[in-house]
Amino acid sequence: MPEPQIRKTAMIVETIHHEGGPAPDVPQRRAAAMAVIKNPFAGRYVEDIAPFMKDLEPLGAQMAQDLVAALGGDAAQVEGYGKGAIVGAAGEIEHGALWHVPGGYAMRDAIEKSAAIVPSTKKVGPVGARLDVPVTHTNASYVRSHYDAMEVGIPDAPRADEIVLVLVMTTGGRIHARMGGLAAADVKGEDGLR
């Protein structure tokens, strides 16, 4: 397979000072890196699509590094992550699933303490489709304070023959999390869960 043909990239960075309650000492930040690529399988059924995952690895690595930089450059401060894909109308949901391995492992390689599964979502959608990308703690999936999502999208994408690939990272949990459960400070980091 040829390397991915990128039409455009985009970065969204949010700094959350509060959600109606008291402002924390350090605002929470979250960012989404997006890449709009041509879908090499659009408009036809192709049985063996898995090799394209390898072709996506360099793009995933670059997007993950760009996210760390957008959040201040310190990989140790990243506490949450997630990934997703929006497939254009001439593609199929399975084309978005190709992002699981190259997107997820790229983020794990770019940050510290990343034993937890990288949550993911995908859909087939029209131009301008939005996607809620799920986010959990990077090292322990049971940390409730980090259960979150970031809504993303690009106004002119995906075109029918494109895929929007998305990676999300955060520097903390929800700004006013108070539902109890395992605290981030108490993570053992042994199994990706606790």
LONUTI-691264 format. One record per atom (N, C-alpha, C): x, y, z. Coordinates in steps of 0.1 Angstrom, whole numbers, plus 5000, padded with zeros to 4 digits. Atoms other than C-alpha are relative to their C-alpha. Example, Ala and Ser with C-alpha at 12.3 -4.5 7.8 and 13.67 -1.06 7.14 Angstrom:
# residues 2
500949885000 512349555078 500950125000 499149895000 513749895071 499250115008 
***
This chain:
# residues 194
500849885000 500050005000 500950125000 499249884999 501250354994 499750075013 500249934987 501650595024 498850084999 501249925000 498550785034 500150134993 500149875006 497551075013 499350105009 500649914990 496951365037 499550124993 500549885005 494651645026 500250125009 499849894990 494851845058 500149945014 499950044986 495551825095 499450115008 500649894991 493952015124 500449965014 499850024986 494652055161 499150095008 500949934991 492152155188 500649995014 499550004986 493452255222 499150085009 500949944991 491152335251 500750025014 499549984986 492152485285 498750025008 501350004993 489352425310 500350065014 499749944987 489452665340 499049965010 501050054991 486252555356 498749964992 501250045006 482852405348 498850055009 501049944992 480852635371 500450005015 499650014986 482652545403 501350085002 498749934997 485952665419 501049964990 498950025009 488952705396 501149925007 498950084993 491652445403 501350094999 498749935001 495252555408 500649994986 499550025014 496152415374 498849964991 501150035009 493652425346 500249864993 499950125007 492952095328 500150034985 499949975014 493952085292 499849874992 500250115009 492951855264 500150044986 499749975014 493851835227 499649884991 500350105010 492751655196 500850034988 499349995013 494951595166 499249924990 500850065010 493151515134 500750004986 499550005014 494251415099 499049944991 501050045011 492051395068 500849934989 499350085011 493351115045 499149954990 500750075010 492250965013 499849855004 500350134997 490550635019 500349914988 499650085012 492250384995 499049894997 501050115002 489350144998 498650054997 501449945002 486450384992 499449954987 500850045012 483750274967 500149864996 499950145004 484649904967 500349925012 499750094989 484949604989 501449944997 498750065001 488549494995 500149905012 500050104989 489049175015 501250025009 498849994991 492649225028 500450155001 499649854998 492849585042 501050025011 499149994989 495049505072 501350064998 498749945002 498349595056 500050155001 500049854999 497249965056 500350055014 499649964986 497649965094 501450045001 498649975000 501349955089 500450134994 499849875007 501250245065 499650125008 500549904992 499350445091 500950035012 499149994988 502050395118 500850145001 499349884999 504250695109 499150125003 500949894998 501250925108 499550005014 500450014986 500050805142 501150055009 498849954992 503550865157 500150154999 499949855001 503651215143 498850075007 501149944993 500151295156 500149995015 499850014986 500951165190 501050105005 498949904996 504151375192 499450145000 500649875001 502151675180 499150035012 500949984988 499651625208 500850035013 499149974988 502351605235 500550144999 499549875002 503851925221 498950115003 501249914998 500352095220 499650025015 500449994986 499852015257 501250055008 498949944992 503152175267 501349924999 498850075003 505751915256 500549905010 499650094989 505951715288 499149874999 500850125001 504751355281 499649955013 500450054987 504651285318 498750065005 501249934996 501751525322 498749944994 501250065007 499451325299 499449895009 500750094991 496851145320 498849934993 501250065007 494051065295 500249994985 499950015014 493750945260 498849924994 501050075008 491350815233 500350024985 499849995015 491050775195 498749974993 501250025007 488550765168 500250034985 500049985014 487750785131 498650024994 501349975008 485050925108 500349964986 499850055014 484850735075 499050074991 500949945010 483350915045 499049904994 501250095004 480150775029 500349894990 499650115010 481950575002 500849895006 499350104992 483750375029 499149925009 500850094991 482750125055 500750025014 499549984986 483150125093 501349935003 498750084998 485949865091 501250084996 498849915004 488150125074 500450095011 499749934988 487950325106 500749925010 499450094990 488950025126 501549984997 498650015003 492250025108 500950105009 499349904992 493250315131 500349955014 499850054987 493050105163 501449985004 498650034996 496549975163 501050124998 499049905002 498550255147 499750135008 500349894992 496750525166 500249985015 499950034986 496650355200 501449985004 498750034997 500150225200 500950134999 499249875002 501550565188 499850085013 500149924988 500050735219 500749935012 499450074989 501250465242 501550015000 498649995002 504750495228 500550155003 499649864999 504750875231 499950055015 500249964987 503750895268 500549905010 499650094989 504650745302 498849935006 501150074993 502550495321 498749994992 501250025008 500150375295 499649864998 500450145000 499050025304 498549984997 501550015002 495250095300 499750004985 500550015014 493450015268 499650154996 500449875005 492950325246 498649994994 501450015005 489250375242 499850054986 500149965014 487950425207 498550004995 501350005007 484950505185 500250034986 499949975015 484350525148 498550004994 501350005007 481450585124 500250044986 500049955014 480650645088 499150125000 500749884999 479450995083 500250094988 499949915011 478851285059 501050115003 499249884998 480951595054 499550085012 500449934989 481051785086 499649925012 500450094989 480251485108 500850035012 499349984987 481151525145 500149865006 499750134993 482551245167 500350035014 499749994986 482551215205 501149895002 498950094998 485951055212 500149975015 499950034986 485950865245 501450015006 498749984993 488750935270 500049925013 499950064986 489950725300 501550035004 498649984995 493050735322 501049914992 499050075008 496250625305 500549875006 499350114993 497350375331 499049915008 501050084992 494150245348 498650044996 501349985005 490850215332 498950035010 501049994990 488950215365 500050145007 499949864994 489850585373 498850084995 501249945005 486350735371 500150144997 499849855002 487551095372 500450034986 499549985014 488951045337 499149954989 501050045010 485850905320 499550134994 500449885007 485251175295 499949984985 500150005015 484851255258 500350144995 499849875007 485951525234 499449994987 500749995013 483751625205 501050064990 499149955010 485751675173 499349994986 500550005014 485151735136 500750114992 499549905009 486251925106 498950044990 501149965008 483752135086 499949944986 500150055014 484752005051 500549864999 499550145001 485651645060 499149915009 499350065011 485351365055 499250004987 500650025013 484551375018 499749854999 500450155001 483051045006 501249914999 498950095001 486450904998 501150035010 499049964990 488251025029 499749935014 500250044986 488750925066 500650115008 499449914990 489251165095 500549915011 499350074990 491751005119 500250095012 500049924988 491651135155 500849945012 499450044987 493851115186 499750115010 500349904989 492951285219 500949975012 499250014987 495151345250 499550115009 500349914990 494351515283 501050015011 499149994989 496351645312 499449965014 500650044988 493851525338 498649964998 501450045001 490351415346 499050124999 501049905001 487151605345 500350115011 499549894991 487751945362 499450005014 500650014987 485251895390 499549865004 500350144997 485251515393 499849985015 500250034986 483751405426 499049885001 500850124999 482151065420 500649885007 499450114992 484550865441 500749904991 499350105007 486150545430 501550015001 498650005000 489850485423 500550144996 499549875003 491750815424 501349984992 498850015008 494550875399 501249995008 498950014992 496950925427 500249865006 499950144994 496250565439 500249894990 499850105011 496850385406 501349925003 498850094998 499150085410 500749974987 499350025013 499750045373 500449864997 499650145002 499949665373 499349934989 500850085010 497149555350 499250084990 500849925009 495849855331 498650035005 501349974995 492749855352 500050085013 499949934987 493749965387 501450065002 
***
